[in-house]
Amino acid sequence: MTPKKVRKSALRKPAAKAARRARAIPVKKARAAAGPAPRGEGLPLLRRLSEACGVSGDETAVREIIREALKGKIKTSKVDALGNLLVTCRTRGKPRMRVMVAAHMDEVGMVLMQAGSDGLWKFETVGGVNEQALPGKPVWIGKNRTPGVIGVKPVHLTEKDECEHPIKKDALTIDIGAKDKEGATAALKAGDRAAFATAFHAERGVILGKALDDRLGVAALIELALDPPPGIELVAAFTTQEEIGLRGAQVAAYALNPKAAFVLDTTPAADMPMWDGGENTAYNTKLGGGPAIYIFDRGTISDARLVRLLRDAAGKRGVPYQIRQPGSGGTDAGAIHLARAGIPSVSVSIPCRSLHGPVSTARLSDWRAVIALVRGALEDLGRRGLP
Ligand SMILES: [Zn+2]
């Protein structure tokens, strides 16, 4: 359905309303919402995580950064058969229950399939990648991060009618500048992953980078693991292969056997204007609107008690939040809540624009508020159990 065009004055109204609302938040509450300063390395760690390459099935580089960040500060950790990093955090007091908090390490990307005699690599996409976003994008390939580009015909040589049709993925190749097949396979092999080559950038509370889905969740989970709330046994699951079917989370939930689970992920903030310039009234989340609590998505109906717990924790602590509006997509909760005899689960996500593309944007305030919100909910869970 195409939304109706709206008058300019009508477009201005919601913006003015939002500005009034933003001004109405008391300074003290706004500070509390931002959460305490990170205990980990904060932005430098986010940069390392974002710039690491961890396309599904090859999450090693991300896992190593997490292990290093947690070294000596946790109780135990192990890497399971699917590559999940499962961490048992230090407990304070006698824990009431075991709670799993999950964040996925993998990202969408490409995998090399076959080198041609022209030195160009055919590839497959891994996870949900918008093929129209691929042409001309730089990539890092394999463990040595060999630079390459998803080759595209220059505009000088493109016929007018070619421009009118979307470029098919099968017509694209990854070019590392090799002159023949031998050159293409000298440093790379079929199966090597290619990730978007994007430098991380943070300024004025805005974050730009690749793989914010779900390195923002990973960084938030590291923060929680470094300072676990009292009253619960926190098990942190840094999962693999979420983007291709929640596979790591499925076995992690079975192994950890928690009494409840929280999933920290990112969610698309489709809050930009409509393509025809009309007002977007169908956004699912908004950047800067705080953590997005899921009531349901395509794969999960969140446990109502955990949703209530999160909303109460937010209200008590003055943390802003938004309810994620229905749309496609899902999180690791889709696999976790069905593990064993069923595990009460809920997802809390950081809104990001342009997810699954070469660069996404997010707000630092949303990321810090997710940590504050989930920490608060875990504290309450340790104190009172499930509401
Ligand atoms: Zn994700």
Residues whose N, C-alpha, C, O or C-beta is under 5 A from the ligand:
A	BS01	ZN	D213 D214 D265 T266
